[in-house]
Amino acid sequence: MSKTTLNQIMGAIRQSKGRFFGLYTKQGESINARFINESPSYVSVYDRNNGSERKLAKSSVVGVRISERSVGSTF
């Protein structure tokens, strides 16, 4: 995945304004998530599926779907 695509994905996540969105990972996982925090290498989200907070590497995020808008690759 290119750096431009990752920047677009992270921009969409930052602009989610506390709403839930679909997050897709390289491992094939689909998460119903809400953005909490980010660091240079990681993004923290609340996983609605498991009811827990998760810390994911930004490099493992391949796509995001927020209110009818898809960025990156979604399933």
C-alpha positions as CSV (number, residue, x, y, z in Angstrom):
1,M,0.0,0.0,0.0
2,S,1.3,3.4,-0.9
3,K,2.0,6.2,1.6
4,T,-0.7,8.3,-0.2
5,T,-3.3,5.7,0.4
6,L,-2.3,5.4,4.1
7,N,-2.5,9.2,4.5
8,Q,-6.0,9.2,2.9
9,I,-7.1,6.4,5.2
10,M,-5.8,8.1,8.3
11,G,-7.4,11.4,7.3
12,A,-10.7,9.7,6.9
13,I,-10.3,8.1,10.4
14,R,-9.4,11.4,12.0
15,Q,-12.5,13.1,10.4
16,S,-14.9,10.4,11.7
17,K,-15.8,12.7,14.6
18,G,-16.4,10.0,17.1
19,R,-18.7,7.9,14.9
20,F,-18.3,4.2,14.2
21,F,-16.8,3.1,10.9
22,G,-15.7,-0.1,9.2
23,L,-11.9,-0.8,9.5
24,Y,-10.3,-3.5,7.3
25,T,-6.9,-5.0,8.0
26,K,-4.3,-7.0,6.0
27,Q,-5.1,-10.1,8.1
28,G,-8.6,-10.0,6.5
29,E,-10.3,-8.8,9.7
30,S,-13.3,-6.4,9.5
31,I,-13.8,-4.2,12.6
32,N,-16.6,-2.0,13.6
33,A,-14.5,0.7,15.2
34,R,-14.4,4.2,16.7
35,F,-11.3,6.3,16.7
36,I,-9.6,7.0,20.1
37,N,-6.0,8.1,19.5
38,E,-3.0,7.8,17.3
39,S,0.8,7.8,17.5
40,P,3.3,7.9,14.7
41,S,3.1,4.1,14.1
42,Y,-0.2,3.0,15.8
43,V,-3.8,3.8,15.8
44,S,-6.1,3.1,18.9
45,V,-9.7,2.3,18.2
46,Y,-12.6,1.0,20.3
47,D,-13.7,-2.4,18.8
48,R,-17.5,-2.6,19.0
49,N,-17.4,-6.3,18.0
50,N,-15.4,-7.3,21.1
51,G,-16.3,-4.3,23.3
52,S,-12.6,-3.5,23.9
53,E,-9.9,-1.0,22.9
54,R,-7.4,-2.2,20.3
55,K,-4.1,-0.8,19.2
56,L,-3.3,-1.5,15.5
57,A,-0.2,-0.8,13.5
58,K,-1.0,1.8,10.8
59,S,0.7,-0.5,8.2
60,S,-1.8,-3.2,8.9
61,V,-4.8,-1.0,8.0
62,V,-5.8,-1.4,4.4
63,G,-9.2,0.3,4.2
64,V,-11.9,2.2,5.9
65,R,-15.6,2.7,5.2
66,I,-17.3,5.7,6.7
67,S,-20.9,6.6,5.9
68,E,-21.1,5.3,2.3
69,R,-17.5,6.5,1.5
70,S,-14.8,3.9,1.1
71,V,-11.0,4.7,1.2
72,G,-8.5,2.0,0.4
73,S,-9.6,-1.6,-0.2
74,T,-12.7,-2.8,1.5
75,F,-14.2,-6.3,1.3
